[in-house]
Amino acid sequence: MNFLELLKHTFLEPRPASPEDLSPEEALQINFKIIVAEFADNVESNGGETIAAILGSCEGLSVSYFNEPFNKSFLNLDGRTFFDLIDKGQSILDRTGADVLVWGCRENDKIRLNFQTSAQYGKNGGSFVSPLDSLYFPASFFETPQNFPPALGVLVYGAVVSALVPSNRQKKIQKKYLLKKIIARLSSDNSAKALSIDYLPYVMNFLGLIYLSYSSESDKDKDFKIVRNLLENAIKHQDLIKNPLHLGCIYNHLGQLYRTASLHQAKRHSAYCRGAISNYRLAQKYIGKYSYPYDYGMISYQLSHLFYDYWKQKEDLQALRDAVFNLREAEKIFTYALFPEFWADIQGELGHLLTILGRLTGNDAIFELALAAHKNRQKIITERRDPLLWAAIQENIGGIYGFLGQKNSDNDSLEEALDCYHDALYIFENMQRQDDVKRLTSDIAKTSRLINA
């Protein structure tokens, strides 16, 4: 496969400078920490050292090699060992303070690379790359850095940078700056002719991820089409994909692409929402709830948002029910015990959706579920920890009690509403939130009149 010709006919071209680019001095001060773990290999090899050496020469990265002995059998990507992979990777990331962990595993005459970060699963994951995304190369390439085609080294570099989850605005700008330079380098390198077509779906998937990571906030239709063409090209060669999981990853990224387009290209919002829903559902056929729950759960979380958006446009009650269903699916996976912050966010969104559904259906049982969700959120968002957000939740709870009290002429519910409103008012007064104080004072007066009517 002539890599240069492939890339020139897909998307890679020099990108114009961005007004947000960091100065050279600022860029030099930002280095992302990368850990390359010793590869799981049944023959003696230097694969991990080779990748560490290649990445160590790349701008913006500080690379270390991790060769402590441990059982790496979980790297077979079997769903039964998925939690072991995530847990061990998280342990290494915590110990080293790394931004990205690179795994390597031999499969016959190939080496598979995967990329893990601490924040790949969560409301604000910040990366389109999953630990399940796999990049394959011939094992012979890993014998020495000199054997590794430079263009493919740049591709691995792009995969690592795409996986990064920047912790602040400057790092976000640096990530985009590095991706722009990677795209330019890939467009001018003709060193990967030796790579056979067997590797095409995996290469195209990561090329799509690199460009999606670079252009995710773009409102240009051209950028959308470039990523779509790359990912659809990968799917066209699905006969070369041995493990259906990898096909699921590609459909997941098509869902992500359509989702980002729906957020930034208002003219075709509905069409992009439908495209995202369709591709995410296809992805879940291959990424099972019980085998790869975190990725399944993240897709469910995104589907919930998409169905909610669809309901806002079309007022289709079934879409709202689908939004609740998918959020419940995510809730089962991102639990209070393992993902407390994300779980709290999900509870807040459930409370919001169930309140709307309760108002539309007039079903008191749905309101009770909404109340439970808001109260669950307060297990994490306490009055001491975040008083302003806690007060906002308390106001929401009061609003539900007030609605039920007025609807059912139930003074007990109205008194519960008053208690909640007063709790929130106390916080808003102390924090001098005058607009909030005015609104709560009005709600308290209205509720008091209903009780005394």
Beta strands, then each sheet from edge to edge (+ up, - down):
strand 1: 32-37
strand 2: 61-66
strand 3: 100-107
strand 4: 110-116
strand 5: 135-138
sheet 1: 2+ 1+ 3+ 4- 5+
end
